[in-house]
Amino acid sequence: MQQLALEQRRLEGPRAYWHIGDIAWGLRQHEDREDEWKIRLWVEHGQVVAWSWLKDDGRAMLEFQVHPEHLHLLDEIADEPRARVAYAFEDDTATREVLACHGFTEPEDGAMHFNTCELAEAPELPELPEGFRYRTAGEDDVAERVAIHREVWSRPDRPSRFTEASFAHVRAEWPYRESLDCVVEAPDGRFAAYALLWPDDANGVGELEPVGVRDEFRRRGLGAAVCTYALRRWFEEGGRRAIVYCVTDAACRLYESIGFRRHASLVGYARTDT
């Protein structure tokens, strides 16, 4: 799956909406949900040319990737009876037509916007509030790193299932790199904000995923600061482009403020047949 993501990004650049980091993060942070997944691979001459990932977690989301030379497989991929939502770029007429043939016609609210940033030079780091500092998270920081993620991403009706064990799987997964696991540390030693950058060295494209700021530290510029720090670290390691996804207006404005520009929007299309 990751090799196909590498190849598609080489061929299509920003239009390749899967990054190797997406796959690593999605698979490893939720290993306890494997019984809720259905992953299918299409292989030709020993190479994966397409895959689909049905996440049967209540919404039954169908995600997929297809090599540009094997788009005929889209029809077979979309013929998944359990899927209720499938995804396509808003301007991808060909894929949308295939999805429509299988009943995926009703656009959902909350498109995911794709953004890219060119790094011509190392970004200048914003000055942090007194007592705060930039650093990267290491093995000794696992508990605090998990704590901030759980605090940021838990909801009253859906608490985070992220654990130290699942983060250990993430850390062990290629292409995770400790030098790109960036945080802003508060004076009391807690992490106020964090941004994990996944490297794609082959294509020179890094991905920010996930990014978070604890509620009590918001509106102090720390989200933009930690992302800028991650971009600077990526530049120092040879990266010259970065991507990030956003859904909310606030998140999109944050990324725009540090140099990202939107190039596409991914929409979920709900199945209308019964």
C-alpha positions in Angstrom: 0.0 0.0 0.0 2.8 2.4 0.8 4.7 1.5 -2.3 1.7 2.4 -4.4 1.4 5.7 -2.5 5.0 6.5 -3.3 4.6 5.7 -7.0 1.3 7.7 -7.3 2.9 10.7 -5.7 5.8 10.5 -8.1 3.4 10.4 -11.0 0.7 12.8 -9.8 2.3 15.1 -7.2 -0.3 16.8 -5.0 -3.1 15.0 -6.8 -2.0 11.8 -5.1 -4.1 12.1 -2.0 -2.5 9.3 -0.1 0.8 9.9 1.6 2.9 7.0 3.1 2.4 8.6 6.5 -1.4 8.4 6.1 -1.2 4.7 5.7 1.2 4.2 8.6 -0.8 6.4 10.9 -4.1 4.9 10.0 -3.0 1.3 10.3 -0.9 1.5 13.4 -2.8 3.9 15.7 -5.9 1.7 15.5 -4.5 -1.8 15.4 -7.1 -2.8 17.9 -9.8 -2.2 15.2 -8.6 -4.7 12.7 -11.8 -6.7 13.2 -13.7 -3.6 12.0 -11.7 -3.4 8.7 -11.8 -5.0 5.4 -8.6 -4.4 3.3 -8.4 -5.7 -0.3 -5.4 -5.6 -2.6 -5.2 -5.9 -6.3 -1.7 -7.2 -7.4 -0.1 -7.4 -10.8 3.4 -8.8 -11.4 4.0 -8.8 -7.7 3.1 -5.1 -7.3 0.0 -3.6 -5.6 -1.8 -1.6 -8.2 -4.9 -0.8 -6.2 -6.3 -1.3 -2.7 -9.5 -0.6 -0.8 -10.0 -0.1 2.9 -13.5 -0.5 4.3 -13.7 0.9 7.8 -16.9 -0.6 9.2 -17.0 1.5 12.3 -20.6 2.8 12.1 -20.3 4.8 8.9 -18.8 2.0 6.7 -16.4 4.3 4.9 -14.7 3.0 1.8 -11.3 4.5 1.0 -9.0 3.4 -1.8 -6.1 4.1 -4.1 -5.7 3.0 -7.7 -2.7 3.4 -10.0 -3.4 5.7 -12.9 -2.8 2.9 -15.3 -5.4 0.7 -13.6 -8.4 2.9 -13.3 -10.6 0.2 -14.7 -10.4 -1.4 -11.2 -12.5 1.5 -9.8 -15.7 -0.3 -10.7 -14.8 -3.4 -8.9 -13.6 -1.4 -5.8 -16.9 0.5 -5.7 -18.9 -2.7 -5.9 -18.6 -3.1 -2.1 -22.1 -3.9 -0.7 -21.3 -2.9 2.9 -19.9 0.5 2.1 -22.1 3.5 2.9 -19.7 6.4 2.1 -16.9 6.6 -0.5 -14.5 9.4 -1.3 -13.4 11.4 -4.4 -11.9 14.7 -5.2 -14.7 17.2 -5.8 -13.3 17.9 -9.3 -12.6 14.2 -10.2 -15.4 13.6 -12.7 -14.3 10.1 -13.7 -14.1 8.7 -10.2 -17.4 10.4 -9.2 -19.1 8.9 -12.2 -18.0 5.4 -11.1 -19.1 6.0 -7.6 -22.5 7.3 -8.8 -23.1 4.1 -10.7 -22.8 2.3 -7.4 -25.2 4.6 -5.6 -22.7 7.0 -4.0 -24.3 10.3 -5.1 -25.2 12.3 -2.0 -22.3 14.7 -1.0 -21.7 14.9 2.7 -20.9 18.1 4.6 -17.4 18.8 5.8 -15.1 18.3 2.9 -11.4 17.6 3.6 -9.3 20.3 2.0 -5.8 19.4 0.7 -3.0 22.0 1.1 0.6 22.2 -0.1 3.5 24.4 0.9 6.8 24.9 -1.0 9.8 25.3 1.2 12.3 27.4 -0.6 14.1 28.2 2.6 14.0 27.2 6.2 10.9 28.8 7.9 11.7 31.3 10.6 10.5 30.2 14.0 8.1 32.4 15.9 9.2 33.5 19.4 7.5 31.4 22.0 6.0 32.8 25.3 8.4 32.9 28.2 9.2 29.5 29.6 8.0 27.6 26.5 10.4 25.8 24.2 10.6 23.8 21.0 11.9 20.3 21.0 11.2 16.8 19.6 9.6 13.9 21.5 11.6 10.8 22.3 11.1 7.4 23.9 11.1 8.9 27.4 8.2 11.1 26.3 5.7 8.5 25.2 3.3 8.9 28.1 3.1 12.7 27.8 2.9 12.4 24.0 -0.1 10.0 24.3 -1.7 12.2 26.9 -1.8 15.3 24.7 -3.2 13.4 21.8 -5.9 11.9 23.9 -6.8 15.2 25.4 -6.9 17.0 22.0 -8.9 14.4 20.1 -11.3 12.9 22.6 -14.9 13.8 22.4 -17.7 13.2 25.0 -19.4 10.7 22.8 -16.2 9.3 21.3 -13.1 9.1 23.6 -9.8 8.6 22.0 -8.6 5.0 21.9 -5.0 6.0 21.5 -2.7 4.3 24.0 0.9 3.9 24.8 0.8 0.5 23.1 -0.7 1.9 19.9 1.8 4.8 19.9 4.6 2.2 20.2 3.3 0.6 17.0 3.3 4.1 15.3 6.9 4.8 16.4 8.0 1.4 15.1 6.4 1.9 11.7 8.2 3.2 8.6 8.6 6.1 7.9 8.1 7.5 11.5 11.1 9.6 12.5 11.7 10.7 16.0 13.5 13.8 14.8 10.3 15.0 13.1 8.0 14.3 16.1 7.8 18.0 17.2 6.3 19.6 20.3 6.2 22.9 22.2 6.8 22.2 25.8 5.2 24.3 28.5 7.1 25.6 31.6 5.7 22.8 33.7 7.0 20.1 31.4 3.7 19.2 29.7 3.3 19.4 26.0 1.3 22.4 25.0 1.2 21.6 21.3 2.5 18.9 18.9 2.9 18.2 15.2 4.0 14.9 13.7 5.6 15.2 10.3 5.8 12.0 8.2 8.7 12.1 5.7 8.5 10.9 2.1 12.2 11.2 1.2 11.8 9.7 -2.3 9.5 12.5 -3.3 10.7 15.2 -0.9 7.2 15.6 0.5 6.4 15.7 4.2 3.0 15.4 5.7 1.7 17.0 8.9 -0.5 14.4 10.6 -1.7 14.8 13.3 -1.5 18.3 14.8 -2.9 19.4 18.2 -3.0 22.0 20.9 -4.3 21.5 24.4 -7.3 23.7 25.1 -5.7 25.7 27.9 -2.9 26.8 25.5 -5.0 27.8 22.5 -5.1 31.3 21.0 -1.4 31.8 21.8 0.0 31.0 18.3 1.3 27.6 19.5 -0.4 25.6 16.7 1.3 27.7 14.0 4.5 27.7 16.0 4.8 23.9 16.3 3.9 23.3 12.7 6.5 25.9 11.6 9.1 24.0 13.8 8.2 20.7 12.1 8.5 22.3 8.7 11.9 23.7 9.6 13.1 20.3 10.9 11.9 18.8 7.6 13.7 21.4 5.6 16.9 20.7 7.5 16.6 17.0 6.6 16.2 17.8 2.9 12.5 18.2 2.4 11.3 20.9 0.1 7.5 20.5 0.1 4.9 19.7 2.7 1.2 18.8 2.7 -1.5 19.0 5.3 -5.3 18.3 5.3 -7.9 20.4 7.1 -11.7 20.3 7.6 -12.6 23.2 9.9 -12.2 26.8 8.9 -10.0 27.5 11.9 -7.5 24.7 11.0 -7.5 25.8 7.4 -6.8 29.4 8.4 -3.9 28.3 10.6 -2.2 26.4 7.8 -2.8 29.2 5.4 -1.1 31.6 7.8 2.2 29.6 7.6 2.3 29.3 3.9 0.0 26.4 2.8 -2.3 26.9 -0.1 -5.4 24.8 -1.0 -5.3 22.8 -4.2 -8.2 20.3 -3.9 -11.1 19.1 -1.7 -12.0 15.5 -0.9 -15.7 14.9 -0.5 -17.5 11.9 1.0 -20.4 10.7 -1.1 -23.1 8.7 0.7 -24.9 5.8 -0.8 -28.5 6.6 -1.6 -29.7 3.1 -2.6 -31.0 0.7 0.0 
